[in-house]
Amino acid sequence: MKQIHFWSMLCSVLILTGVMRARASENIPIAIAPQGQFAPRGVSDGVGGTVVIWEDFRTGKDWDVYAQRLNVDGIPLWTENGIAICDRKRDQRWLRMTRNGGHIIIAWTDQREPGNWDVYAQVIDLSGNKLIPDGDAPVCTDIADQSDIEILSDESGGAIIVWKDRRQHPDFHDLYVQRINRNGQPMWKLDGIPVFLSADALQSTPRLVPGGEGSFYVVWWEVIGYEQWNILAHRIGLDGKHLWDKPTVISPMAGLQGEPRAVSDGRGGLIVVWQNYENFINDDFYAQRIDSKGNKVWDENGVPICDADGVQKNLTMTNDGRGGVVAVWRDERDVFSDLYAQRISADGTPRWTRNGIPLCIAGGYQDKPFLTRCGENEFFVAWLDFREDYDDKSSDNIYGQKINLEGKALWVDNGIPLCTADGVQQPPYVVESELNQLSVVWSDARSDIGDIYMRHVK
């Protein structure tokens, strides 16, 4: 009995040690300027710290682009409340960023010219200096609207930027893509090249995935009328040439599919997950793996990640490090929405319980998870949590959890609190540093309509 008691106490100590370590960092204010800061994103600075960007309304007139760098201890290294990356007239929004060595490439949609949105970029070093001498670099200034951008490092000092573009028809939009070098200069045709022109179709929600061997993948959602919504992918070389004769239709040919997510499979191909809309009351998630030649590797119609009753949505995913994926999503199979998770191996086999394992089933509802791989066989997820909601009070908290490759929770059941401050917290964004430290950033209304905060987790 004494041995059982000893081992029980030891397990409790180990669990509490993990929780205490995760709680060791307090919420760190990054930007608390007036009027509001929102939609933060971040990247590692390469030496254990983090660079964070956000949409900033401190002027009370226009939305601008601001950034801050924090060291491994969470100490801001640049000007208090951040430096202005772009504060031109009118609005700059939909920020995206990537790091290439010792510099950061930031892109956004820009309304400096009245009447339409364009795409601009800026490059900064780790001291916060802007490296484009004549101001921001125009990526696309075609007179049509550009929006819905994504960015990917080209692993050669520059970046790939993709966006939604209306230049072909005011009522439809296609995807265009451009490569810029580390000085922000376009390397392909002015205003970009089309990913794939499709008559009478709405192309949106682009995703970029590295393709290896001097290439990358573009994945998107293509809507044709009210009865056919597809998920497509195309492979493009770093010289701007298409490497497949035509895009691959990833989803089944019939039905309504949308909201794609995509990651590299680590073997030259990619894995794509999409939402299957049965009746918008019982929506499911399916996945497909595509090889470097555009062939489907798994079942022709994909493999189900979750087809349980109720709506599943807001999925986040990451490579599992072994050719497969781990996914986490909001799940409404019960009265309140919970978080569920599933791992699909490289051969398309679900590794955990069919339709996923419960990651958080606390009271209230959980939503907007953000998942990242941390270490070789561990994964971290942060999410919005409303377990403390009662009566007329709404409590928007942020919780987190670690799981391993077998789907076992490494911290206490239903996760640990990362932020329980008063006011509304917006969905979290997670950055992993080279020192295996995780930085969770979010917009927080504890003292204003929105400030930027960070929490370190190990």
RODRENLUM-598108 format. One record per residue (C-alpha): x, y, z; residue number from 0. Coordinates in Angstrom, 2 decimals, decimal comma, m for minus. Layout:
[[X Y Z] NUM],
...
END
This chain:
[[0,00 0,00 0,00] 0],
[[2,86 2,38 0,81] 1],
[[4,37 1,78 m2,66] 2],
[[1,05 2,51 m4,34] 3],
[[0,70 5,69 m2,29] 4],
[[4,25 6,76 m3,22] 5],
[[3,72 6,29 m6,94] 6],
[[0,37 8,09 m6,77] 7],
[[2,04 11,07 m5,09] 8],
[[4,89 11,02 m7,63] 9],
[[2,47 11,07 m10,59] 10],
[[0,60 13,98 m9,02] 11],
[[3,84 15,91 m8,57] 12],
[[4,87 15,31 m12,18] 13],
[[1,49 16,48 m13,49] 14],
[[1,57 19,59 m11,30] 15],
[[5,16 20,30 m12,40] 16],
[[4,05 20,29 m16,03] 17],
[[1,17 22,61 m15,25] 18],
[[3,38 24,95 m13,21] 19],
[[5,91 25,09 m16,02] 20],
[[3,17 26,00 m18,50] 21],
[[1,91 28,64 m16,09] 22],
[[5,35 30,09 m15,38] 23],
[[4,86 32,93 m17,85] 24],
[[2,32 35,66 m17,21] 25],
[[0,42 37,53 m19,90] 26],
[[2,90 39,93 m21,53] 27],
[[1,54 43,17 m23,04] 28],
[[2,98 43,77 m26,52] 29],
[[0,88 46,71 m27,69] 30],
[[m1,54 48,64 m25,46] 31],
[[m1,95 51,77 m27,58] 32],
[[m5,43 53,38 m27,66] 33],
[[m8,21 52,62 m30,17] 34],
[[m7,43 48,96 m30,66] 35],
[[m4,96 46,41 m32,01] 36],
[[m6,19 43,19 m33,60] 37],
[[m5,39 40,05 m35,64] 38],
[[m1,84 39,32 m34,44] 39],
[[0,40 36,84 m36,23] 40],
[[3,99 35,88 m35,52] 41],
[[7,15 34,05 m36,54] 42],
[[10,22 32,93 m34,67] 43],
[[13,16 35,34 m34,93] 44],
[[15,53 32,37 m35,30] 45],
[[17,30 32,88 m31,95] 46],
[[14,60 31,97 m29,46] 47],
[[12,47 35,11 m29,67] 48],
[[9,37 36,11 m31,60] 49],
[[8,38 38,81 m34,11] 50],
[[4,69 39,74 m33,98] 51],
[[2,64 41,86 m36,41] 52],
[[m0,91 43,16 m36,06] 53],
[[m3,57 45,46 m37,49] 54],
[[m3,47 48,76 m35,58] 55],
[[m6,13 51,47 m35,30] 56],
[[m4,32 53,79 m32,87] 57],
[[m4,88 56,83 m35,11] 58],
[[m8,65 56,40 m34,85] 59],
[[m8,79 56,99 m38,62] 60],
[[m6,96 54,29 m40,56] 61],
[[m5,78 50,71 m40,07] 62],
[[m1,97 50,42 m40,12] 63],
[[0,65 47,66 m39,90] 64],
[[2,70 47,47 m36,68] 65],
[[5,29 45,01 m35,39] 66],
[[7,28 44,15 m32,27] 67],
[[10,13 41,77 m31,52] 68],
[[10,41 40,04 m28,15] 69],
[[13,37 38,09 m26,84] 70],
[[13,24 34,62 m25,30] 71],
[[12,13 36,14 m21,96] 72],
[[9,29 38,09 m23,55] 73],
[[11,02 41,47 m23,26] 74],
[[10,16 43,87 m26,15] 75],
[[13,27 44,84 m28,11] 76],
[[11,84 47,64 m30,25] 77],
[[9,90 50,84 m29,53] 78],
[[7,18 50,62 m26,88] 79],
[[3,87 49,52 m28,44] 80],
[[5,67 48,50 m31,63] 81],
[[7,04 50,11 m34,77] 82],
[[5,01 51,19 m37,78] 83],
[[5,68 48,93 m40,75] 84],
[[3,18 50,80 m42,91] 85],
[[1,05 53,80 m41,82] 86],
[[0,03 55,17 m45,21] 87],
[[m3,32 56,84 m45,76] 88],
[[m6,44 54,73 m45,57] 89],
[[m6,35 51,08 m44,56] 90],
[[m3,77 48,29 m44,54] 91],
[[m5,21 44,93 m43,49] 92],
[[m5,06 41,13 m43,85] 93],
[[m1,44 40,87 m42,71] 94],
[[0,79 37,91 m43,49] 95],
[[4,49 37,29 m42,75] 96],
[[7,35 34,84 m43,16] 97],
[[10,99 34,75 m42,08] 98],
[[13,99 34,12 m44,30] 99],
[[17,20 33,95 m42,26] 100],
[[17,74 37,27 m40,52] 101],
[[14,93 39,20 m42,16] 102],
[[11,15 39,20 m42,09] 103],
[[8,91 39,66 m45,15] 104],
[[5,49 41,16 m44,42] 105],
[[2,64 41,45 m46,93] 106],
[[m0,83 42,97 m46,68] 107],
[[m3,77 44,30 m48,65] 108],
[[m3,64 48,07 m49,05] 109],
[[m6,22 50,75 m49,82] 110],
[[m3,88 53,74 m50,11] 111],
[[m5,35 54,42 m53,53] 112],
[[m9,07 55,18 m53,04] 113],
[[m11,56 52,81 m54,57] 114],
[[m9,65 49,52 m54,65] 115],
[[m7,39 47,20 m52,69] 116],
[[m3,82 46,30 m53,75] 117],
[[m1,08 44,07 m52,35] 118],
[[2,10 45,56 m50,84] 119],
[[5,09 44,16 m48,96] 120],
[[7,94 45,32 m46,71] 121],
[[11,12 43,61 m45,53] 122],
[[12,60 44,29 m42,09] 123],
[[15,68 43,03 m40,28] 124],
[[15,82 41,82 m36,70] 125],
[[16,55 45,36 m35,49] 126],
[[13,29 46,59 m36,98] 127],
[[14,91 48,46 m39,87] 128],
[[12,96 48,62 m43,12] 129],
[[15,08 47,18 m45,93] 130],
[[13,09 48,52 m48,89] 131],
[[14,64 51,99 m49,30] 132],
[[11,87 53,67 m51,30] 133],
[[9,05 52,56 m49,03] 134],
[[6,73 49,61 m49,35] 135],
[[7,07 47,37 m52,40] 136],
[[4,00 47,01 m54,66] 137],
[[3,26 43,32 m55,26] 138],
[[0,09 43,93 m57,29] 139],
[[m1,52 47,29 m58,11] 140],
[[m3,86 46,22 m60,88] 141],
[[m6,96 48,44 m60,89] 142],
[[m9,16 45,51 m59,81] 143],
[[m9,48 44,53 m56,16] 144],
[[m7,01 42,12 m54,56] 145],
[[m7,73 40,36 m51,26] 146],
[[m7,41 37,12 m49,29] 147],
[[m3,60 36,86 m49,42] 148],
[[m1,22 34,18 m48,17] 149],
[[2,59 34,09 m48,03] 150],
[[5,29 31,40 m48,08] 151],
[[9,08 31,60 m47,87] 152],
[[10,80 30,63 m51,12] 153],
[[13,76 29,38 m49,03] 154],
[[16,05 31,60 m51,14] 155],
[[15,66 34,91 m49,32] 156],
[[12,33 35,89 m50,88] 157],
[[8,69 34,92 m50,67] 158],
[[5,73 33,63 m52,65] 159],
[[2,51 35,66 m52,28] 160],
[[m0,90 34,53 m53,57] 161],
[[m4,16 36,49 m53,59] 162],
[[m7,73 36,64 m54,85] 163],
[[m8,10 38,97 m57,86] 164],
[[m11,08 40,39 m59,80] 165],
[[m9,24 41,65 m62,92] 166],
[[m10,84 39,08 m65,25] 167],
[[m14,43 39,80 m64,23] 168],
[[m15,96 42,09 m61,58] 169],
[[m18,36 39,37 m60,41] 170],
[[m15,83 36,51 m60,24] 171],
[[m12,33 36,19 m58,87] 172],
[[m9,30 34,13 m59,78] 173],
[[m6,08 33,49 m57,92] 174],
[[m2,85 35,23 m58,88] 175],
[[0,62 34,63 m57,50] 176],
[[3,93 36,53 m57,41] 177],
[[7,44 35,82 m56,20] 178],
[[9,45 38,67 m54,67] 179],
[[13,12 38,73 m53,72] 180],
[[14,52 39,86 m50,38] 181],
[[14,39 43,48 m51,61] 182],
[[10,67 43,23 m52,35] 183],
[[11,20 43,29 m56,13] 184],
[[8,83 41,15 m58,26] 185],
[[10,59 38,25 m59,97] 186],
[[7,77 37,34 m62,34] 187],
[[5,35 39,23 m64,59] 188],
[[4,14 42,60 m63,30] 189],
[[1,08 42,18 m61,04] 190],
[[1,54 38,42 m60,89] 191],
[[0,58 35,35 m62,91] 192],
[[m2,70 33,41 m62,74] 193],
[[m2,69 30,14 m60,84] 194],
[[m5,41 28,75 m63,11] 195],
[[m8,03 30,79 m64,96] 196],
[[m11,49 29,30 m64,74] 197],
[[m14,50 30,86 m66,47] 198],
[[m17,51 31,67 m64,31] 199],
[[m15,92 30,36 m61,10] 200],
[[m15,16 31,90 m57,74] 201],
[[m11,67 30,96 m56,55] 202],
[[m10,90 31,75 m52,92] 203],
[[m9,24 30,64 m49,68] 204],
[[m5,77 30,03 m51,18] 205],
[[m3,25 27,95 m49,25] 206],
[[0,49 27,72 m49,98] 207],
[[2,53 24,60 m49,25] 208],
[[6,25 24,03 m49,99] 209],
[[6,72 21,47 m52,76] 210],
[[10,45 20,76 m52,65] 211],
[[12,77 20,67 m55,65] 212],
[[12,25 24,38 m56,38] 213],
[[8,44 24,33 m56,28] 214],
[[5,35 25,03 m54,21] 215],
[[1,67 24,07 m54,17] 216],
[[m1,39 26,30 m54,29] 217],
[[m4,61 24,84 m52,89] 218],
[[m7,94 26,63 m53,21] 219],
[[m11,72 26,52 m53,00] 220],
[[m13,49 26,80 m56,37] 221],
[[m17,23 27,51 m56,43] 222],
[[m19,19 26,89 m59,64] 223],
[[m22,83 27,86 m59,18] 224],
[[m24,88 26,47 m56,32] 225],
[[m24,32 22,77 m56,88] 226],
[[m20,60 22,23 m57,39] 227],
[[m17,91 23,38 m54,98] 228],
[[m14,48 21,81 m55,42] 229],
[[m11,06 21,80 m53,75] 230],
[[m8,21 22,08 m56,27] 231],
[[m4,40 22,09 m56,16] 232],
[[m1,67 23,12 m58,61] 233],
[[2,11 22,80 m58,47] 234],
[[4,24 25,73 m59,65] 235],
[[8,01 26,11 m59,95] 236],
[[10,01 28,97 m58,49] 237],
[[10,45 30,20 m62,08] 238],
[[6,67 30,71 m62,30] 239],
[[6,06 27,76 m64,64] 240],
[[3,24 25,31 m63,99] 241],
[[4,58 21,83 m63,32] 242],
[[1,31 19,96 m63,91] 243],
[[m0,70 20,07 m67,13] 244],
[[m3,76 21,08 m65,14] 245],
[[m4,82 21,37 m61,50] 246],
[[m5,78 18,27 m59,54] 247],
[[m9,36 18,14 m58,26] 248],
[[m8,77 16,88 m54,73] 249],
[[m12,35 16,60 m53,49] 250],
[[m15,06 14,32 m54,95] 251],
[[m16,51 15,53 m58,25] 252],
[[m20,04 15,76 m56,87] 253],
[[m21,32 17,80 m53,95] 254],
[[m20,31 20,82 m51,96] 255],
[[m16,82 21,00 m50,49] 256],
[[m15,04 24,04 m49,05] 257],
[[m12,70 25,68 m46,54] 258],
[[m9,49 23,79 m47,42] 259],
[[m6,53 23,37 m45,11] 260],
[[m3,21 22,04 m46,41] 261],
[[0,20 20,97 m45,09] 262],
[[3,26 19,28 m46,53] 263],
[[3,43 15,52 m46,04] 264],
[[7,20 15,87 m45,57] 265],
[[7,81 13,64 m48,57] 266],
[[7,36 15,99 m51,50] 267],
[[3,58 15,89 m51,55] 268],
[[0,81 17,45 m49,49] 269],
[[m2,22 16,59 m47,39] 270],
[[m5,44 18,56 m47,80] 271],
[[m8,45 18,61 m45,47] 272],
[[m11,80 20,10 m46,46] 273],
[[m15,31 20,55 m45,13] 274],
[[m18,00 18,41 m46,72] 275],
[[m21,36 20,22 m46,62] 276],
[[m24,15 17,66 m46,44] 277],
[[m26,95 19,98 m45,43] 278],
[[m25,13 22,65 m43,38] 279],
[[m26,48 20,92 m40,29] 280],
[[m24,35 17,78 m40,39] 281],
[[m21,06 18,88 m41,96] 282],
[[m17,98 16,63 m41,90] 283],
[[m14,22 16,73 m42,53] 284],
[[m12,39 14,66 m45,13] 285],
[[m8,71 14,40 m46,08] 286],
[[m6,68 13,47 m49,15] 287],
[[m2,98 13,04 m49,77] 288],
[[m1,52 14,14 m53,13] 289],
[[1,88 13,09 m54,44] 290],
[[4,31 15,33 m56,32] 291],
[[2,76 14,36 m59,68] 292],
[[m0,75 15,32 m58,64] 293],
[[m2,04 11,80 m58,03] 294],
[[m4,42 10,94 m55,19] 295],
[[m2,70 8,58 m52,75] 296],
[[m5,68 7,73 m50,54] 297],
[[m9,24 6,67 m51,37] 298],
[[m10,63 8,48 m54,43] 299],
[[m13,17 10,40 m52,34] 300],
[[m10,80 11,00 m49,44] 301],
[[m10,76 9,53 m45,93] 302],
[[m13,06 10,80 m43,19] 303],
[[m11,43 12,67 m40,35] 304],
[[m14,82 13,02 m38,71] 305],
[[m18,32 12,21 m39,98] 306],
[[m20,07 12,17 m36,59] 307],
[[m23,50 13,68 m36,08] 308],
[[m23,69 17,45 m35,75] 309],
[[m21,56 20,16 m37,29] 310],
[[m17,77 20,03 m37,25] 311],
[[m15,95 23,25 m38,18] 312],
[[m12,97 25,56 m37,59] 313],
[[m10,39 22,82 m38,13] 314],
[[m6,69 23,39 m37,56] 315],
[[m4,01 20,91 m38,62] 316],
[[m0,29 20,22 m38,71] 317],
[[2,09 17,61 m40,09] 318],
[[2,61 14,73 m37,65] 319],
[[6,29 14,41 m38,63] 320],
[[5,74 10,94 m40,09] 321],
[[3,97 11,64 m43,36] 322],
[[0,51 12,12 m41,85] 323],
[[m1,44 14,86 m40,08] 324],
[[m2,97 15,74 m36,73] 325],
[[m6,17 17,79 m36,77] 326],
[[m8,23 19,54 m34,08] 327],
[[m11,69 21,03 m34,60] 328],
[[m14,82 22,42 m32,98] 329],
[[m17,37 19,62 m32,68] 330],
[[m21,10 19,97 m32,01] 331],
[[m22,05 16,31 m31,62] 332],
[[m23,18 17,11 m28,05] 333],
[[m25,21 20,01 m26,64] 334],
[[m22,26 22,40 m26,42] 335],
[[m19,38 22,52 m28,86] 336],
[[m16,22 20,74 m27,70] 337],
[[m12,78 20,15 m29,17] 338],
[[m11,94 16,82 m30,80] 339],
[[m8,71 15,59 m32,41] 340],
[[m7,65 12,95 m34,91] 341],
[[m4,41 11,70 m36,40] 342],
[[m4,28 10,26 m39,94] 343],
[[m1,15 8,27 m40,76] 344],
[[0,77 8,44 m44,03] 345],
[[m1,27 5,56 m45,49] 346],
[[m4,59 7,28 m44,75] 347],
[[m5,48 5,24 m41,64] 348],
[[m7,06 7,00 m38,65] 349],
[[m4,75 6,30 m35,71] 350],
[[m7,07 7,31 m32,89] 351],
[[m10,71 6,52 m32,11] 352],
[[m13,07 6,80 m35,10] 353],
[[m14,39 10,37 m35,43] 354],
[[m11,71 11,63 m33,09] 355],
[[m10,84 11,74 m29,42] 356],
[[m12,20 14,41 m27,06] 357],
[[m9,53 17,03 m26,42] 358],
[[m11,68 19,35 m24,30] 359],
[[m15,24 18,61 m23,18] 360],
[[m15,48 21,16 m20,37] 361],
[[m18,74 23,02 m19,77] 362],
[[m19,76 25,84 m22,06] 363],
[[m18,23 25,68 m25,49] 364],
[[m14,74 25,71 m26,99] 365],
[[m13,83 27,18 m30,38] 366],
[[m11,17 28,52 m32,78] 367],
[[m8,31 26,13 m31,96] 368],
[[m4,75 26,73 m33,21] 369],
[[m2,55 23,63 m33,46] 370],
[[1,20 23,34 m33,91] 371],
[[3,77 20,57 m33,64] 372],
[[6,28 21,10 m30,82] 373],
[[9,18 18,76 m30,50] 374],
[[9,40 15,42 m32,27] 375],
[[6,26 13,67 m31,04] 376],
[[4,22 16,34 m29,26] 377],
[[1,56 18,83 m30,32] 378],
[[0,22 21,97 m28,68] 379],
[[m3,21 23,50 m29,18] 380],
[[m4,61 26,80 m27,84] 381],
[[m8,26 27,79 m28,12] 382],
[[m11,04 30,13 m27,03] 383],
[[m12,88 28,71 m24,04] 384],
[[m16,27 29,71 m22,61] 385],
[[m16,54 27,21 m19,75] 386],
[[m17,05 30,04 m17,26] 387],
[[m20,07 31,53 m19,05] 388],
[[m23,11 31,82 m16,81] 389],
[[m26,20 34,05 m16,52] 390],
[[m25,55 37,25 m18,47] 391],
[[m21,78 37,09 m18,07] 392],
[[m19,60 36,06 m21,01] 393],
[[m16,10 34,84 m20,21] 394],
[[m13,83 34,59 m23,25] 395],
[[m10,79 32,73 m21,94] 396],
[[m7,83 31,10 m23,66] 397],
[[m6,83 27,56 m22,72] 398],
[[m4,11 25,21 m23,94] 399],
[[m3,21 21,53 m23,99] 400],
[[m0,37 19,29 m25,13] 401],
[[m0,90 15,84 m26,61] 402],
[[1,50 13,20 m27,82] 403],
[[1,60 11,04 m30,95] 404],
[[m0,80 8,57 m29,35] 405],
[[m3,35 11,28 m28,60] 406],
[[m2,73 11,25 m24,86] 407],
[[m3,20 14,56 m23,04] 408],
[[0,07 15,57 m21,35] 409],
[[m1,48 18,16 m19,03] 410],
[[m4,61 18,08 m16,87] 411],
[[m7,90 17,06 m18,48] 412],
[[m9,56 19,80 m20,55] 413],
[[m6,41 21,91 m20,64] 414],
[[m4,87 24,70 m18,58] 415],
[[m5,85 28,40 m18,53] 416],
[[m3,51 30,70 m20,47] 417],
[[m5,62 33,84 m20,10] 418],
[[m8,64 34,39 m17,86] 419],
[[m8,59 38,20 m17,82] 420],
[[m11,80 40,21 m17,94] 421],
[[m13,05 41,32 m21,32] 422],
[[m13,09 39,62 m24,70] 423],
[[m10,10 37,62 m25,93] 424],
[[m9,80 37,03 m29,66] 425],
[[m8,65 33,68 m31,17] 426],
[[m5,02 32,78 m30,32] 427],
[[m2,09 32,45 m32,72] 428],
[[0,85 30,20 m31,73] 429],
[[4,54 30,53 m32,66] 430],
[[7,20 27,93 m31,87] 431],
[[10,80 29,05 m31,31] 432],
[[13,98 27,08 m31,93] 433],
[[14,24 26,53 m28,16] 434],
[[10,94 24,60 m28,10] 435],
[[9,25 27,55 m26,42] 436],
[[5,74 28,36 m27,59] 437],
[[4,47 31,92 m27,78] 438],
[[0,69 32,36 m27,74] 439],
[[m0,45 35,80 m28,98] 440],
[[m3,94 37,29 m29,12] 441],
[[m5,98 40,49 m29,09] 442],
[[m7,30 41,25 m25,61] 443],
[[m10,02 43,68 m24,43] 444],
[[m9,29 43,63 m20,70] 445],
[[m8,53 47,38 m20,65] 446],
[[m9,34 48,66 m24,16] 447],
[[m11,30 47,46 m27,17] 448],
[[m8,24 45,45 m28,15] 449],
[[m4,57 45,17 m27,15] 450],
[[m1,95 42,59 m28,10] 451],
[[m0,79 40,15 m25,43] 452],
[[1,53 37,14 m25,34] 453],
[[1,97 34,11 m23,10] 454],
[[5,02 31,82 m23,15] 455],
[[4,48 28,08 m22,76] 456],
[[7,14 25,36 m22,52] 457],
END
